[in-house]
Amino acid sequence: MTDYLEFTCDLSDPQVLSMLDEVSLWSAAFGMLLLEYLPLKSNQTVLDIGCGTGFPLLELAQRGGDSTFVVGIDPWQAAIAKVKQKIQFLKLTHAAVIVGDAADLPFNSEKFDLIVSNLGVNNFKNPPAVFAECCRTLKFKARLILTTNLRGHFREFYQIYADTLTALGRDEWLFKLQTHIDHRVSLEQVHSLLESVGLRIVKQHQQTFYQRFVNGSALLRHYFIKIGFLDGWKSIIPSNEQKVFFQKLEERLNDFATSKGELKLTIPMLYVEAEKNQEP
């Protein structure tokens, strides 16, 4: 059965939001990478772009102490409302959030000592505009720190996806698959994006983590996979052929998992620290 193809999700629904309140294991892995290397200093003004439901914003506010003021921005109104509740519950007088677009930051120039972005770059509609705004609002010698998954993530899945297209005689859709894969950034693209707006790379770390599933059926029905990835995978296949394709894909994923003992997917992670090297 391909029941997962009928999945829909309204992220403004309070019930849906309550189920997503805890950070997913996907986001947490990158957030922990950020928190491992991020320099902690007192008396900083920090911006978290794409703060979602409050991670890592709330951690930064608590770990930085009362002398650190942390503000978050995200276009997701329901999530911002949830973060406000958390800030009030935690009595964090040095944290705040607003609804807004990181490509048009409502802040004065030279305001922030640090800007962070956990998993934002692949989701920004206009990354060059976002990073230009980050550079504008950073103080001279202040830093932008981001984490992201790099191109090449889930490579085992995408190879099986491509093989399934070929097995069904649909090689003409391989270009759409490659376009979907290539929309995620490479290391070189991250460097280019940051350097083009006047930021200098000063530190980076690359790590790999894995997501393991018993088989393809478990993968395709995982709630976070359905929210974060399924629509993109479906968009490659015309709607009238999705059931046939995904049934075959699921079978091939399950066969792969049986042969390997599990379905283990690779995710390359990147931490980058960049410094503003242009005076206003």
N, C-alpha and C positions, 0 to 999 in steps of 0.2 A: 504493500500500500504506500501511496505517496501523499498521505494526509498532511504532511508538513507544507505542501504547496499551497494549501488553503489558509495558512497562518496569516493573520493580520495583527497589527499592534498600534494602539493609539497612545503615544508617549505623553499626551496631555491628560490621560485618564488617571486619577489619583490612585486607583487600585493597581494599575500597571506600575506607576511610579513607586508605590510602596514595595512592590516585588523587586524593583531594581535599586532599592535604597542602599543595600550593601554593595560595595564595590565588587565588580565581577573579577574573577581570577585573571582575566585578560588584562584589565586596567591595572589591577594591583601589582602584577609582575613588573610593569613599566614604572609604576609609581614608586615601588620599592627600589628600583634602579636609580630613579631620580633622587630619592631620599638618602641613598647610600653615598652618593658623590657630591650632592649639592652642598656648597659652603654655607654653614650656619653662622650668622653674625647678628649682633644686637643692633638696635636702632636702625632698622631697615624698613623701607616701604616697598612692599612686594605686590606684584600683580600676577594672578593665575588666570590665564586666558583659556576659555573652554573648561570652566571649573565644574560643570555638570552638577551632580548632587553634593559636591563638597570635598572631593579628593583630588589632589593633595592639599587643597586650600586649608582645611581645618587642621590637618597635621602640621602644616607650616606655621600656622598661627600659634598652635600649642607648643611646638618644639622651639619656636623662636622667642617665646616669652612675651611679656607685656610691652616691651620696648619695640617690638616688631608689629607693624600694621600691615595686614594682608587684605587685599580686595580681590574679589573674583568677578569675572564677567562671562556671560554665556547667553546665547539667544533663546535657550530653552526655558521658558517662563515657569513651567511647573517645577522644574528642578531648582530654579533660583528661589522659589517660594519654600521649597523643602529645606534648602540651605539656611534660609533666614530662621526657620524653626530650630534648626540645629545650633545656630549661633546663639540664639536666645536661651536654649536649654543648657548649653555649655558655658553660658555667661562670658562669652568672648567679646569684650568691649573693644578689642583691637582687630576685629574682622568685620568685613562687610561684603555684600554682593550686589550686583546690578544686572539687569537684563540689557544686553547690548551686543554689538558686532565688533569683533576684534579687528576687522578691516577699517573701522572708523571709531577709534577709541575716544571716549568723551573725557579725556584728561589733558592737562597742560603738558607741554613739552618739558623734558628734563625732570620728570616727576619721580621715577622709580629707580631704586637701587638694584632691583632684581625682578625679572619677568620669567615665569615658568609656563611651560606648556607640556602637559602629559598626554601624548597620543593625538595632538591636535593637527599636525601638518597634513596628514592624509585626509583629514575631514574638512579643512578650510576650503571654502569656495574660491578664494583668491589669495593663495599663500603669499605672493609678492607684496600685496597690499597689507596683509597682516604683519609681515616682518618689517615693512617700512614704518608702520605705525609703532611697532615695538621699538625700533631704533629711535624714532622721534621722541617717544616718551621715556626712554632710558636716559639717565644721567651719563655724563662723560665717564668712561671707564667702567660703567655698570654692565651687568651681564644678563644675557638671555640664556636660559637653559631649557632644552627640550628633550623629550624622549619620543621615539617612534618605532614602529615596526618597519623594516626595510623591504624593498622588493625582493622576492624570493621566499616570502613567508608561505606556509602551507604548500610548499613545492610538491610534496608527495600527493596531496589532493589534486592539485592542478594538473599533474602528469596523468593521473587516472582520468580526470575530466577530459583532457585532450585525447587520450586513448579511446575513451568512450565515443567521442565525436567521430573519430576515424572508424571505429568498429561499426557505427551506424551509417557510415557513408556520408558524414556531414562535415567534411574537411573545410567546406566554405565558411563555417562558423569559427574556425580556428583563429582567424584574424580578430574577431570580436572577443574571443577569450584572451588573446594576447594583449589587446587594448585594455581589457579589464585588469589584467595582471600589472600592466605598465603604469596604471594610474597611481600606484604607490611609489613613493620616492626611493631613489637610490642614495647611497652615501654621497656620491658626487653631486647629485641634485641638491641635497641639503646644504652642502658647502657652498654651492653656487647661489642658492637662494639667500643665505645669510650674508655672504660676502658682497652680493650685489647691492645691498642696502646700507653698507658701511659697518658691518659687524665682522670681527676677526675671530676665527676659531682658535680657542686657547686650550681646549681639553676635549677629549672624546673617549668613550668606552663602548666597545661592542661585546655583546653577550648573546647567547642562544638559550632559549628555553623551549620546552616541548609541551604540547597538549596531547594527551593520550585518551583514546576512546576504545571501547571493546570492539567496535566495528563501525561501519558506515551508517548503519541505521541509528545508532546512538548519536553519532555526529550530527546528522541531518535533523534530529529531533531535539537537540540541545537548545534550550531557550535562548541563550546568548547568541548562538550560531544563527538561529532564526531571525533575531533582531538585527544582528550586525553584518551578516554575510549572505543570507539566503536570497534576498532581493537582487543582489548583484549577480549571483550565480544564475538566477532565473532569467535575468535580462538578456543573457546571451542566446537563449533558446526561444523561438516563437511560442506564444502561449498555447497554440493548438498542438504542439509537439512536446510540451514540458513533461507530461506524465510518462510518456514512452521513454524519453531521455533519462529522467531522474530515476525511473525504475531500473533502467540498465546501469546507470551510474552507481546506484545503491548496491546493486548486485556485485559490481566490480570492486567497489570499496570493501564489501564484506568478504569477497574472495581474497583480496589483498590482506585484510586483517587476519583471516584464517591462516594464510601462508606465513605471516610474520608473528602471529600470536597476539597482535593488537594493531590498532591504527594509531600510529605515532606521527604527529605533524610538527614540523620544524618552524620556529618563529625567530628570525634574527632581530635583535634589539639594538638600538643605538641611543646613547646619551651624548649630547653635544652641549658644550658651554662656549658661548661666543661673547666677545666684549665689544662695546661701542668704542670705536677708535677715532671718531670724528667729533670735534668740538662744534657747538652750535654757531 
